Amino acid sequence: MSSDDLEKERWSPRAPSERLLMTLKMQGPQSSAEIGRRHGITGEAARQQLVKLQEDGLVAEERRSAGRGRPAVYWHLTEQAQARFPDTHAALTVDILRSITEVLGPEALDRIIAERETVTLDHYRRALSGCSGHRERLEKLAELRSAEGYMAQVVEDDEGLRLVENHCPICAAATFCQGFCRAEKAVFQTVLGPSVRVERDEHIIGGGRRCTYLVRET
């Protein structure tokens, strides 16, 4: 079994605790009652599982004022839990990028990012070639991104459609050089076409819980 297969096996959400962690990763802070409803169990049963995860250092409580009465308790992932979601070969990637910059110069890193952008754009264009309408194209893009480890989904709210990426498997590389993030946004704009405008309104690198892209018709 390859290292990638082992990573997928480790994060196959089979155990109840893994499913709860995945819910918090995908949905953000939740109360035990909300988590219970999502998993078809009581709020108390969910709370008991969350307490065990808290003892392992994987979740933490956040108390929010709810007007009169006791504050509501919400649960969120800790940094330790976030680190369990794979950031593909993070340390090695950053070391390689740093070496490229120091030995060959920042222009070489820019050329590498540009080449990655070209290859990704070609792949996405071919995959979206049979889609009609920007919503279908956006949903196909989310499917492609999920296959790459971004835990992507399309959501709709009052402002329009959003591409939501709940995880960044290249976070270390993107933190070292935000050119990766700029290139990805440019790819999204190109493959979704001139009839829409893509705006990033939440960014993991900027301290957000996830990366979100608002997609509006022009």
N, C-alpha and C positions, 0 to 999 in steps of 0.2 A: 504493500500500500504506500502511495506517495505521500509526501509531507502535506500536500494540498488536500488529499483524501482524508488524512488524519485530522486536519483542521476542521473539515466539514463534519467528520464523524463526531468530533468533540462538541460541535455546536448544533448537532441535530437535536431539536427541542423535544426530547422524549419525556424526560422526567418533569414532574410538575414544577419544580423549582426553575428549571431551564425555561419552561414556557412563561413563567412569571417574569423572569429577567428579559425575555424577548418582548413581552408586552410593554414593559417599562422602557425598553430601548425604542420600540416603534411608536408608542403613544405618549411618552413623557410621564411626568409625575401623575400618579393615580391614587385614589383612596382605596382602602381594602374592599369596600363595597363595590366600587367600579371594577376592580380586578376580579372580584368574585363573579360579578355578572358576566364578564367577558369569558370566564372559564367554566361557567355553569356550576359554581360552588357557592357556599354562603360567604358573606363578608368575613365572618369569624374564622372560617377555614382558611380563607386567603390570608387573614392577618397572622394566623399561626405560622403559615409558611413564610411570610415576610419576616416575622420575628427570627426564624431560623436563619434566613438569609442575612438579616442584620447582624446576628451573632458571628457570621462568617465574614462580615465586613463588606458585603456586596450591595446592600441597600441601606438607606438612611431615612429617617423621618423628617418631614417638614410640616410645621404647624401653621395653618392659615386661619386668620380671623374670619369667622362666618357670622358676624353680627353678635347677637346675644347668645349666651351659652358658651360651651366649651369650643375652642378652636378645632377646625377640621384637621385631620392628620392625613397628609399625602406622603407617598413613598416614591423615592427616586433612586436611580443607580448611583453608586459611589464611583470614584476614579478607579478603584480596584476592579469593579465590575466592568467598567468601560474598557479597561485594558484587556479583558478576556475576549472581547470581540477582535478578530484579527486585523492588524495593521500590517499588510503583507511585507515581511522581511524588513521591518522598519529601520533597525539600526544599520543593517548592511546597505540599504538604499541610501540613507543619508550619508554614509561614509563614501559611497561611490559618487554621489552628487557633489560632495565637498571636494573630492579628489579631482573631479572633472573641472570644477571651477578654479581650483588652485593651480593645477598643472596646465590645463588647456585654455583657461580664461572663461569669463562669464559668457562670452559670445558662443562658445562651444555648447554650453548648457542651453542657451536659447535655441540653438539649432536642433538639439535633441528634443526639446519640448515641441518645436515646430514640426519635426518629423513624426512625433507621437500624435500630434493633432491631425496631421494629414492621414495617417493610417487609420486612426479612430473615425475620422470623418468619412472615409471611404467605406469602412465597415458599416457604420450607421446608415449611410445613404442606401447601400444595397439592402439592408434589412428593412428599411422603411419604404422601399420603392413601391410596394403593393398596397400601402395604406392610403386611405382617402379621408380628408378632413383633419384639422389640426388636433382634435381630441384623440382620434385613432393613432395618429403619429406620436402623440405624447405618451399614450399608453404603451405603445410598442417600445418607445425609448426607455420608459420606466422598466419594462421587462428586460431589455438589454442591460441596463445599469444594475438591476438586481442580480443578474447572472454574473456580473463582475464584482459583486460583493457590497453594493451600495445600499441594499435594503430599500429600494426605491418604490414609490407608489404615487398615484395621481389622486389628488383630493380637489374638491371644489368648494368654494366659499363665496361670500358676497362680492369679492374682488375678482373672481374668475377661477381658472384652473391653475393648480400648482403641481410642479414636479417636486416631490419631497424625497430627500435622501437621508435616511435615518442613521447611516453609518458611512464613514470614509475609509476605505481600505488602504488608501495612500496618504493618510493624514500626516505622517512624519515627513514624507517627501514634499507635500503641499505646504507644510509649515516652514520647511527649509527654503522653498522657492515657490512663491505664490503664482508664478507663471503657469504652473499646472492648472490652478483654479481659473485663471483668465482664459486659458486655452479651452478648458471644458465648457465654459459659458459660451465662448465663441462657436464651438462645435454645435451646441444646442440650438443657438440662434440660426445657424446655417441649415441644419437638417430639418428644423421645424418650418423654415421658409419665411419669406418676407411679409406674409400676411399676419404674422404675430410678432410681438416684442417680448423678449425674455429679460426679466429683471431678477437678480438675486436679492432676496430680502431677509435671509437668515443664513449665517455662515459659521460652520464649526470652527474654522480657523480664527474667526473673530470672537469666539466665546459662545456661540450659539449651541443649542442642543443638537441641531441638525442643519443641513443645507436645504434651503427651499428656493424655488425659482417660480415667480409669478409669470404666467404665460397669458398675455392678453392680445386680442385681435387688434390690429392697427386700423 
